C-alpha cells in the first residue's frame, strides 16, 4: 500500500470508528433509555441480545483498526475520504438534535454499506432493523 493510501486509510479508520461509536451510543440510548418509543407488545424483548451487539461493535472497531476490511469495496460505496466524513457529519448532526428516526435512517445507510466490506457489521444492522421495526410509528421520533 502506498504511503498516501495508508495516511488516507488512517483518517478513514477514525471516521468509520466514530460512525460505529455514534451508532452504538444511539442504539444503547434507544433500548435502555427510551422505552416509551417501543410498541407495548415488544417492550419485554428489549434490550434483547445487547451483549452480542456490543461484542460485534467491538469486533468491528478492532478489524477496522487492524486494516482487516475491504478498502476497495468501502471506497466504492463512499466510506472513504471526504464522502465518509460527510456521512459521519450527517450522523453527528442527527444525533446532536435527537431526531431518532433520522439517525436510524442514516445509520441504516452507513451499516448497510459497511457490512459489505466488514461482514461482522451485518449483525449490528439486523439488530438496528429489529429495534426500528418495534418502535411506535411516530412522525420524526424525538
C-alpha positions in Angstrom: 0.0 0.0 0.0 1.3 3.4 -0.9 2.1 5.9 1.8 -0.7 8.3 0.8 -3.2 5.4 0.8 -2.0 4.4 4.3 -2.4 8.0 5.5 -5.9 8.3 4.0 -6.9 5.0 5.5 -5.7 6.1 8.9 -8.1 9.1 8.6 -10.8 6.8 7.2 -10.4 4.4 10.1 -11.0 7.2 12.6 -14.2 8.3 10.7 -15.5 4.7 10.5 -14.9 4.1 14.2 -16.6 7.3 15.1 -19.6 6.3 13.0 -19.7 3.0 14.8 -19.4 4.8 18.2 -22.3 7.1 17.3 -24.5 4.2 16.2 -23.7 2.2 19.3 -24.4 5.1 21.6 -27.7 5.9 19.9 -28.9 2.3 19.9 -28.0 1.9 23.6 -29.9 5.1 24.3 -33.0 3.9 22.5 -33.2 0.4 24.0 -32.2 1.4 27.6 -33.4 5.0 28.0 -36.3 5.5 25.6 -38.6 2.5 26.3 -41.6 4.7 25.7 -40.8 4.7 22.0 -41.5 0.9 21.7 -44.8 -0.6 21.0 -46.0 -2.1 24.3 -46.1 -5.7 22.9 -42.4 -5.5 22.2 -41.1 -3.9 25.4 -40.3 -7.2 27.1 -37.9 -8.2 24.3 -35.5 -5.3 24.8 -32.6 -4.8 25.1 -32.5 -8.3 23.8 -29.1 -9.7 22.8 -27.4 -6.4 23.7 -24.2 -8.2 24.9 -23.8 -9.8 21.4 -24.4 -6.4 19.8 -21.7 -4.8 21.9 -19.3 -7.6 21.1 -19.9 -7.1 17.4 -19.3 -3.3 17.7 -16.0 -4.1 19.5 -15.0 -6.6 16.9 -15.8 -4.2 14.0 -13.7 -1.5 15.6 -10.8 -3.9 16.1 -11.0 -5.1 12.5 -11.0 -1.5 11.2 -8.1 -0.5 13.3 -6.2 -3.6 12.1 -6.9 -2.9 8.4 -9.0 -6.1 8.2 -11.5 -4.5 5.8 -12.1 -4.5 2.1 -10.9 -0.9 1.3 -11.7 -1.2 -2.4 -15.3 -2.1 -1.6 -15.6 0.7 1.0 -14.2 3.2 -1.4 -16.8 2.1 -4.0 -19.7 2.6 -1.5 -18.5 6.0 -0.3 -17.0 5.1 3.0 -13.6 6.7 2.5 -12.2 10.2 2.2 -14.5 13.2 2.1 -17.6 11.1 1.5 -17.1 9.1 4.7 -16.5 12.3 6.7 -19.7 13.8 5.2 -21.7 10.8 6.2 -20.2 11.0 9.7 -21.1 14.7 9.9 -24.7 13.9 9.0 -24.9 11.2 11.7 -23.4 13.6 14.2 -25.9 16.2 13.4 -28.8 13.9 13.7 -27.6 12.5 17.0 -27.0 16.1 18.3 -30.5 17.1 17.5 -32.1 13.9 18.9 -34.2 13.0 15.9 -34.1 9.3 16.3 -35.9 8.4 13.1 -33.5 10.5 11.0 -30.5 9.0 12.9 -31.7 5.4 12.3 -32.1 6.2 8.5 -28.5 7.5 8.4 -27.3 4.5 10.5 -29.0 2.2 8.1 -27.2 3.6 5.1 -23.9 3.5 7.0 -24.3 0.0 8.3 -25.6 -1.4 5.0 -22.6 0.0 3.2 -20.0 -1.0 5.8 -21.3 -4.6 6.1 -20.2 -5.3 2.5 -16.6 -4.6 3.4 -16.8 -5.8 7.0 -19.3 -8.7 7.4 -19.4 -8.6 11.3 -21.4 -5.4 10.9 -24.4 -7.2 9.4 -25.4 -8.5 12.9 -25.4 -4.9 14.1 -27.6 -3.8 11.2 -30.0 -6.6 11.8 -30.4 -5.6 15.4 -30.9 -2.0 14.4 -33.6 -3.1 11.9 -35.4 -5.1 14.6 -35.2 -2.2 17.0 -36.6 0.1 14.4 -39.4 -2.4 13.5 -40.6 -2.5 17.1 -40.8 1.3 17.6 -44.2 3.1 17.5 -44.9 4.8 14.3 -44.4 8.5 15.2 -43.6 11.1 12.6 -40.0 12.1 13.2 -39.5 10.4 16.5 -37.8 12.7 19.0 
